[in-house]
């Protein structure tokens, strides 16, 4: 009887051991569960084009003395350096490269037609009679074009939202018109190209899981010195010319835009 019980216990132990070994072998043959794959943010790589519009302000570095050196010392017709303000509208195109999970770098070019301007007017104290008529002076200053070629470096705060800084080379174009009206009409006109740099920052959103992107950005332009070559006409007859030095031209633009990225 004792031998029978011992034999039964041996059989049970052997069965348990066999089950454990078989289970271990099956577990060893089962494939391991793959680790979770990190979420890949949406791909920003690709070519895009777009339009933008906004508001700008600028100030040319013309001294008051140079601005008024031909008004014969008459303070009533003197002006201060103009402060220009107005709208901009244009287009842009570029290419982005997304690297790792969060980085985006790119190159962009843009052109904007601008109407950043200021009109200053002055009237000489009128005479007691209307002959000769009172002398008036009108100075029209305008920044009419802006363009740049820039690099962009950004960080993806989320798959749809990019914060970026930007900088590069810039170009601008200005026009000036200074008109005196008395017993004759004298008009001096000048235009100039300006070359310099631009830097700024912005944010861009991808919309509705599509190729559409919305942006808001600020750009600061710094242009170097230039010479304003004025040509003068009196009653539509060409007269003498003169130069006015422009030490610098600083411009700031805040604008919004819509782009489309090609997949």
C-alpha positions as CSV (number, residue, x, y, z in Angstrom):
1,X,0.0,0.0,0.0
2,X,2.8,2.4,0.9
3,X,4.6,1.6,-2.3
4,X,1.4,2.3,-4.3
5,X,1.0,5.8,-2.8
6,X,4.6,6.6,-3.4
7,X,4.2,5.5,-7.0
8,X,1.2,7.7,-7.4
9,X,3.1,10.7,-6.0
10,X,5.9,10.1,-8.4
11,X,3.6,10.0,-11.3
12,X,1.9,13.3,-10.3
13,X,5.2,15.0,-9.8
14,X,6.4,13.7,-13.2
15,X,3.3,15.0,-14.9
16,X,3.7,18.4,-13.3
17,X,7.3,18.6,-14.4
18,X,6.4,17.6,-17.9
19,X,3.7,20.3,-18.1
20,X,6.1,23.0,-16.8
21,X,8.8,22.0,-19.3
22,X,6.3,21.9,-22.2
23,X,5.0,25.4,-21.2
24,X,8.5,26.8,-21.1
25,X,9.3,25.4,-24.5
26,X,6.1,26.9,-26.0
27,X,6.8,30.3,-24.4
28,X,10.3,30.2,-25.9
29,X,8.8,29.5,-29.3
30,X,6.3,32.4,-29.1
31,X,7.5,35.7,-30.8
32,X,8.3,38.6,-28.4
33,X,5.9,41.6,-28.4
34,X,7.4,44.5,-30.4
35,X,8.1,47.7,-28.4
36,X,5.8,50.6,-29.1
37,X,6.7,52.6,-32.2
38,X,7.2,56.3,-31.5
39,X,4.5,58.5,-33.1
40,X,5.8,60.0,-36.3
41,X,4.8,63.7,-36.7
42,X,3.2,64.7,-39.9
43,X,5.7,65.1,-42.8
44,X,6.4,68.8,-43.7
45,X,8.9,67.9,-46.5
46,X,7.9,69.3,-49.9
47,X,7.6,72.3,-52.2
48,X,4.9,75.0,-51.5
49,X,3.6,78.3,-53.0
50,X,1.4,80.9,-51.4
51,X,0.1,84.5,-51.0
52,X,0.4,86.9,-48.2
53,X,-0.7,90.3,-47.1
54,X,-0.2,92.7,-44.2
55,X,0.9,96.0,-42.8
56,X,4.3,97.7,-42.8
57,X,6.1,100.8,-41.5
58,X,9.4,102.3,-42.5
59,X,11.7,105.2,-42.0
60,X,14.3,106.4,-44.4
61,X,17.5,107.9,-42.8
62,X,17.4,111.4,-44.4
63,X,18.6,114.3,-42.3
64,X,16.3,117.3,-42.0
65,X,19.1,119.4,-43.4
66,X,19.5,117.3,-46.5
67,X,15.7,117.1,-46.9
68,X,15.3,120.9,-46.8
69,X,18.5,122.2,-48.3
70,X,16.7,123.7,-51.3
71,X,13.9,125.6,-49.6
72,X,16.0,128.7,-49.1
73,X,15.9,128.5,-45.4
74,X,12.1,129.0,-45.2
75,X,11.0,127.1,-42.1
76,X,7.3,127.2,-43.1
77,X,8.2,124.8,-46.0
78,X,10.5,122.6,-44.0
79,X,9.8,118.9,-43.3
80,X,11.1,116.3,-40.9
81,X,12.2,112.8,-42.0
82,X,9.0,111.0,-43.1
83,X,7.6,108.0,-41.3
84,X,6.0,105.7,-43.9
85,X,3.0,103.4,-43.3
86,X,0.8,101.2,-45.4
87,X,-0.1,97.8,-46.8
88,X,1.8,95.0,-48.5
89,X,0.6,92.1,-50.7
90,X,2.5,89.5,-52.6
91,X,3.5,85.9,-53.1
92,X,6.1,83.4,-51.8
93,X,7.5,80.0,-52.7
94,X,9.8,77.6,-50.9
95,X,10.8,74.1,-50.0
96,X,10.9,72.4,-46.5
97,X,12.9,69.4,-45.3
98,X,11.7,67.7,-42.1
99,X,14.4,66.0,-40.1
100,X,13.9,63.8,-37.0
101,X,10.6,64.1,-35.3
102,X,10.5,67.8,-34.6
103,X,12.9,69.7,-36.9
104,X,12.0,71.6,-40.1
105,X,14.5,73.6,-42.3
106,X,13.7,75.3,-45.6
107,X,14.5,77.9,-48.2
108,X,12.0,80.6,-49.3
109,X,11.8,83.5,-51.7
110,X,9.1,86.2,-51.7
111,X,8.0,89.4,-53.4
112,X,5.6,92.0,-52.1
113,X,4.0,95.0,-53.8
114,X,3.9,97.7,-51.1
115,X,2.1,100.9,-50.6
116,X,4.0,102.1,-47.5
117,X,4.0,105.8,-47.9
118,X,3.7,109.3,-46.4
119,X,2.5,112.6,-47.9
120,X,3.7,115.8,-46.2
121,X,2.2,119.2,-47.1
122,X,3.1,122.8,-46.2
123,X,1.8,126.2,-47.3
124,X,3.8,129.4,-47.1
125,X,2.1,132.2,-45.3
126,X,-0.3,133.6,-48.0
127,X,0.3,137.1,-49.4
128,X,-2.2,139.8,-48.9
129,X,-3.2,139.4,-52.6
130,X,-3.6,136.4,-54.7
131,X,-0.9,137.6,-57.1
132,X,1.5,135.9,-56.8
133,X,-0.4,132.8,-55.4
134,X,0.7,131.2,-52.2
135,X,3.6,128.8,-52.4
136,X,2.9,125.2,-51.4
137,X,5.2,122.2,-51.0
138,X,4.2,118.5,-51.1
139,X,6.6,115.7,-50.4
140,X,5.5,112.2,-51.3
141,X,7.6,109.3,-50.0
142,X,6.8,105.7,-50.9
143,X,8.3,102.2,-50.5
144,X,6.6,100.3,-53.3
145,X,8.4,96.9,-53.4
146,X,10.0,94.4,-51.1
147,X,11.6,91.0,-51.8
148,X,13.8,88.5,-50.0
149,X,15.6,85.2,-50.2
150,X,15.6,83.5,-46.8
151,X,16.4,80.4,-44.8
152,X,13.9,79.1,-42.3
153,X,14.6,76.9,-39.2
154,X,11.7,75.6,-37.2
155,X,10.5,73.4,-34.4
156,X,7.3,71.4,-34.5
157,X,5.4,72.1,-31.3
158,X,2.8,69.6,-32.5
159,X,2.3,67.7,-35.8
160,X,0.3,70.6,-37.2
161,X,2.0,73.7,-35.7
162,X,5.5,75.0,-36.6
163,X,7.4,77.8,-34.9
164,X,10.3,79.1,-37.0
165,X,12.9,81.8,-37.3
166,X,14.0,83.2,-40.6
167,X,16.7,85.4,-42.1
168,X,18.5,86.2,-45.4
169,X,19.1,88.8,-48.1
170,X,16.6,91.6,-48.9
171,X,15.8,94.2,-51.6
172,X,13.5,97.2,-51.6
173,X,12.5,100.1,-53.9
174,X,11.6,103.6,-53.0
175,X,10.2,106.6,-54.8
176,X,10.2,110.3,-53.8
177,X,8.5,113.3,-55.3
178,X,9.0,116.9,-54.0
179,X,6.6,119.5,-55.6
180,X,6.7,123.3,-55.2
181,X,3.7,125.2,-56.6
182,X,3.7,129.1,-56.8
183,X,3.7,131.1,-60.0
184,X,5.4,128.0,-61.5
185,X,5.4,124.3,-60.8
186,X,8.7,122.7,-59.8
187,X,8.9,118.9,-59.3
188,X,11.9,116.9,-58.2
189,X,11.7,113.1,-58.5
190,X,14.0,110.3,-57.4
191,X,13.9,106.5,-57.0
192,X,16.4,104.1,-55.6
193,X,17.1,100.4,-55.1
194,X,18.0,99.2,-51.6
195,X,19.9,96.1,-50.7
196,X,20.3,94.6,-47.2
197,X,19.2,91.9,-44.8
198,X,16.0,90.6,-43.3
199,X,15.2,88.6,-40.2
200,X,12.1,87.6,-38.3
201,X,10.0,84.8,-36.8
202,X,6.6,83.3,-37.3
203,X,4.2,80.4,-36.8
204,X,2.6,78.1,-39.4
205,X,-0.4,75.7,-39.1
206,X,-1.4,72.8,-41.3
207,X,-5.2,72.9,-41.9
208,X,-7.7,70.0,-41.9
209,X,-5.1,67.3,-42.6
210,X,-4.5,68.8,-46.1
211,X,-1.8,70.6,-48.0
212,X,-3.1,74.0,-46.9
213,X,-1.0,75.9,-44.4
214,X,-1.8,79.2,-42.6
215,X,1.0,81.5,-41.4
216,X,1.6,84.6,-39.4
217,X,5.0,86.3,-39.3
218,X,7.0,89.4,-38.5
219,X,9.9,90.6,-40.6
220,X,12.5,93.3,-40.0
221,X,14.4,94.7,-43.0
222,X,17.7,96.7,-42.7
223,X,19.0,98.4,-45.8
224,X,22.3,100.2,-46.2
225,X,23.0,103.7,-47.5
226,X,21.9,104.9,-50.9
227,X,22.0,108.1,-53.0
228,X,18.7,109.7,-54.1
229,X,19.3,111.3,-57.5
230,X,16.6,113.9,-58.0
231,X,15.8,115.2,-61.4
232,X,14.0,118.5,-61.4
233,X,11.5,119.9,-63.9
234,X,10.0,123.4,-63.9
235,X,6.7,123.7,-65.8
236,X,7.5,120.3,-67.4
237,X,10.9,121.6,-68.6
238,X,13.9,119.6,-67.4
239,X,16.2,121.6,-65.1
240,X,19.2,120.7,-62.9
241,X,19.7,117.5,-60.9
242,X,20.9,117.0,-57.3
243,X,21.7,114.1,-54.9
244,X,20.4,113.6,-51.4
245,X,22.2,110.9,-49.3
246,X,20.0,108.3,-47.6
247,X,22.0,106.8,-44.7
248,X,19.7,103.8,-44.1
249,X,16.2,102.5,-44.6
250,X,14.6,100.4,-41.9
251,X,11.3,98.6,-42.5
252,X,9.0,96.4,-40.4
253,X,6.2,94.2,-41.7
254,X,3.6,92.0,-40.0
255,X,1.8,89.8,-42.4
256,X,-0.4,86.7,-42.7
257,X,-0.4,84.2,-45.5
258,X,-1.9,81.0,-47.0
259,X,0.3,78.4,-48.7
260,X,-0.3,75.1,-50.4
261,X,2.2,72.2,-50.1
262,X,2.5,69.7,-52.9
263,X,2.6,66.1,-51.7
